[in-house]
Structure formats: structure tokens, C-alpha cells
């Protein structure tokens, strides 16, 4: 951050170290949380079932945003399809072709 943009005394306000969370670790955490949520619902909270379905919708949206971001960064459909184990054509059909 440029010195002029800082607030406070730089000698007294050191840069805070940023904690790096690896994507694979974060994904593993999310999988555990989602499984736990399913178990909580299964104990008898039938009303929360609609919330679980909403999570599914949010995940689909997040995947679409991730693909659009990767495309904007210059990744090809083949690059995106490879880790998913699908063809580039399948990836392009699923996530809508080129994005602006």
C-alpha cells in the first residue's frame, strides 16, 4: 500500500501478515461443512431443506463465476475442461461460450 494511503503512524502500524489459504484446503473445509449441514438437517429440521437447495443454487452460480473469471484470465475451454474430466465442447456448452 502506498505510504500516502496509510492511516496512522507507519512505525506503529506494521503491515499485517496475510494468511494464505490454499484452495484445496478451503474446498475440503467446505465439503466437510456441507456434509455436516446435511447431517443436521437429517436429524429432523425439515424446514432447512429449502436452505440446502439454495446452497446448491449458490454453488452453481459460483462455478459459473469461476469459469467466467478463468476465461477472462485467458484460460481456454480445454484448460477448464481438463481438470473436470470433460471435453472442451461440454464445458463450453455448460457454461455458455465466451464471456465478455
N, C-alpha and C positions, 0 to 999 in steps of 0.2 A: 504494500500500500504506500503511495507517495507520502512523504513526510507532511506535506501541507494538508492532506486529507485526514490526518490523525487527530483525535481529540485527546486531551490530557497531556501529561508530561511524558515524552518518549522514554526518558530514563526510568520512569516509574511504571510504565505500561509496556512491558515486553510483549513481543509477538507471542500469541498463544499457539502452542503446537497443535496442528490439526491432526486429529485421529483419522487414520486411513482404514476404511472398512472394505475388505475385499468383496467383490461381487459374489463369488461362490459361497463365502461365509454368510453373507447377507441373505442370499437365496435359501440357504439351508435353514437359517433362522425363520424366514417367512414360512417355509414348508412346515416346520415344527409348530409354529403359531397357528397356521390354518388347520392342521390335524387336531391340535388341542381344541380349537374352536368347534370343530365338528363333534368332538367327544363331549364338549359342554352342552351343545345343542341336543345331542343324543340322550342326555340324562333327563330330558323332559321339557326343554324350552322350545316348544313348537313355534312360538311367535318369532324366534330368532332365525328361523329357516329362511325367511324373506331377506334378512340381512346377509346371510351366507350367499344367497343368489346374487345379491347386489355386489358382493365381493368378486364373484365370477365376472360380472359385467365390468367392474373396475379393472380386473386383470386383463381382460380382452382389450380394453382401452389403452392400458399401459403398454401392452405388447405392440399395439398399433403405433403408439407414440415412439417406442423404442425403434421400430423398423423405420419409421419416417426420419428419425434422427440419424440412424445409421446411413440411410440413403442420402441425406443432406451432407453427411460427412464424406460421401464418396464411395461407400460400400456398394458393391454390385449385388444383383439378386442372387448370383451364385454364391457370393460371400455370405449372404444372410441365410440362404437355404442349407449350406453345408453343415453347420452345427445342429440344425434341426432335423437332418436326415431326410430332407425332401428335395425335390427338383427346384431349379430356379423358376420354372414356369409355375409350379404350385405356389411358391412364395409370392410371386408377382400377382397371381390370381387372388390369393387370400388377402393380401394387404394393399391391393388397389393400384398397382402400377407406380409410375413415377410420381413423386410428390414435389411441389414447388420448393 
